[in-house]
Amino acid sequence: MVSKTSEISKAYKAYLGLGTNLGDREANLAVGHKLLNERGVRVLAASSIYSTAPWGGVEQPDFLNQVIRVETELPPEELLRVIKQIEADAGRTPTIFWGPRVLDIDILLYDELTFASKGLTIPHREIKNRAFVLVPLAELAPGLVLPDGSRVDVLSAALPQAEKDGVRLWPGGDKPVKE
């Protein structure tokens, strides 16, 4: 009998930031989860949902934000390609920079990788500066250590109080999905 060897592929853990400020925002987040799961990006856990003011100076509705932990066999740039397609399939259309979005998905972390290309930087270049990322990330994985040795709970605690106050738990969004 001839034995077949199968190729063993590695599953990578990543953290993604989801945001939405158009339409049915809670439904948009749910669609993001569903489409990720359908396309080889398994959602393992999710933070609570938070309401945050828009960032970047463009007048627009408040966002709902969430951080999720996922597992995937996709390499980083392929994951980005899948994410961009999911955003489009959810109804995102190109607008002004930092403008309103039906669904925005950012790769925050990908295992312990540090990576930079023309279209992708891991860890996300603004991960340490944005309360709407750090607060839910610290909730989901408080002891998580970034590739540079920083702990997300320490970074979140060090944010100015006014920024942390702008990240408000969304009513009914306090039931995170855990592994």
C-alpha positions in Angstrom: 0.0 0.0 0.0 1.3 3.4 -0.9 0.9 6.1 1.7 0.1 9.6 0.6 1.6 12.5 2.4 -0.5 15.6 2.7 0.9 19.0 2.9 0.6 20.4 6.4 -0.2 24.1 6.3 0.3 26.4 9.3 -2.6 28.3 10.7 -1.7 31.9 11.7 -3.4 33.9 14.4 -4.1 37.5 13.6 -6.0 40.4 15.1 -8.3 42.5 12.9 -10.0 45.8 13.6 -13.5 46.3 12.2 -15.3 49.6 11.8 -18.5 50.8 10.3 -20.4 54.1 10.3 -23.0 53.7 7.5 -26.3 51.8 7.4 -27.1 49.2 10.0 -23.8 49.2 11.7 -24.3 46.1 13.9 -25.4 44.2 10.9 -22.3 45.4 9.0 -20.1 43.9 11.7 -22.0 40.6 11.5 -21.6 40.5 7.8 -17.9 41.1 8.2 -17.7 38.1 10.6 -19.7 35.9 8.2 -17.8 36.8 5.1 -14.4 36.3 6.8 -15.5 32.8 8.0 -16.7 31.9 4.5 -13.4 32.9 3.0 -10.8 31.1 5.0 -10.5 33.5 7.9 -12.0 31.8 11.0 -13.2 34.2 13.7 -12.1 32.8 17.1 -13.1 35.6 19.4 -14.4 39.1 19.4 -14.3 42.1 21.7 -17.3 44.0 22.8 -18.6 46.6 20.3 -17.7 50.2 21.0 -19.1 53.5 19.6 -16.4 56.0 18.7 -16.3 59.5 17.2 -14.8 59.6 13.7 -11.1 60.0 13.4 -9.3 62.2 10.9 -11.3 65.4 10.8 -14.0 64.4 8.3 -17.5 65.2 9.4 -19.5 61.9 9.5 -21.5 59.6 11.7 -20.0 57.9 14.7 -18.4 54.5 14.2 -19.0 51.1 15.7 -15.6 49.4 16.3 -14.6 45.9 17.3 -11.4 43.8 17.4 -11.5 40.2 16.5 -9.0 37.4 16.8 -8.8 35.1 13.7 -7.0 32.1 12.4 -6.1 31.7 8.8 -3.7 29.9 6.5 -3.6 32.9 4.2 -0.3 34.8 4.0 -0.5 38.5 5.0 -0.8 40.0 1.5 -3.4 37.4 0.4 -5.3 38.1 3.7 -5.3 41.8 2.8 -6.6 41.0 -0.7 -9.5 38.9 0.8 -10.3 41.7 3.3 -10.5 44.3 0.5 -12.9 42.1 -1.4 -15.0 41.5 1.7 -15.2 45.3 2.2 -16.4 45.7 -1.4 -18.9 42.9 -1.1 -20.3 44.4 2.0 -20.9 47.6 0.1 -17.9 49.7 0.7 -17.2 52.1 -2.1 -14.1 54.4 -2.5 -14.7 57.8 -0.8 -12.5 60.5 0.7 -9.6 59.4 2.8 -10.8 58.7 6.4 -14.3 59.1 5.1 -17.5 57.2 6.0 -17.5 53.4 5.4 -20.0 50.6 5.4 -17.2 48.2 6.5 -13.5 48.8 7.2 -11.3 45.9 8.2 -7.6 46.5 9.2 -5.0 43.9 9.9 -3.6 44.9 13.2 -1.3 42.0 14.0 -0.4 38.8 12.3 1.3 36.3 14.6 4.5 37.9 15.7 5.3 39.2 12.3 6.8 42.6 11.5 6.2 43.3 7.8 6.1 46.3 5.5 5.2 46.5 1.8 3.7 49.2 -0.4 0.2 48.4 0.7 0.5 46.7 4.1 2.3 47.3 7.4 2.2 44.8 10.2 1.8 45.7 13.1 -0.7 48.3 11.9 1.3 51.6 11.9 -1.3 53.4 14.1 -2.0 50.5 16.5 -0.4 52.3 19.5 -2.1 55.7 18.8 -5.8 54.9 18.5 -8.0 54.3 21.4 -10.7 52.8 19.2 -8.2 50.0 18.5 -6.3 49.7 21.8 -9.4 49.6 24.1 -11.1 46.7 22.4 -7.8 44.9 21.8 -6.9 45.2 25.4 -10.3 43.9 26.4 -9.9 40.9 24.1 -6.2 40.1 24.8 -5.0 42.2 27.8 -1.6 40.4 28.1 -0.9 40.5 24.3 2.7 41.6 23.6 3.4 43.4 20.3 6.5 42.5 18.3 8.4 45.4 19.9 7.7 44.2 23.4 4.9 46.6 24.2 1.9 45.2 26.1 -1.5 46.3 24.8 -3.1 46.7 28.2 -0.2 49.0 29.3 -0.5 51.0 26.0 -4.3 51.3 26.5 -4.0 52.4 30.1 -1.5 55.1 29.1 -3.9 56.7 26.6 -5.1 60.2 27.6 -8.4 59.9 29.6 -10.2 62.0 27.0 -9.4 59.5 24.3 -10.4 56.5 26.4 -13.7 58.3 27.3 -14.4 58.6 23.6 -14.6 54.8 23.2 -18.0 54.0 24.6 -19.4 50.5 25.1 -22.3 50.1 22.6 -25.6 49.1 24.3 -26.0 45.4 23.7 -22.5 45.1 22.3 -21.0 43.9 25.6 -21.4 40.2 24.9 -18.1 39.3 23.2 -17.7 36.0 21.5 -15.0 33.9 23.1 -13.1 30.9 21.9 
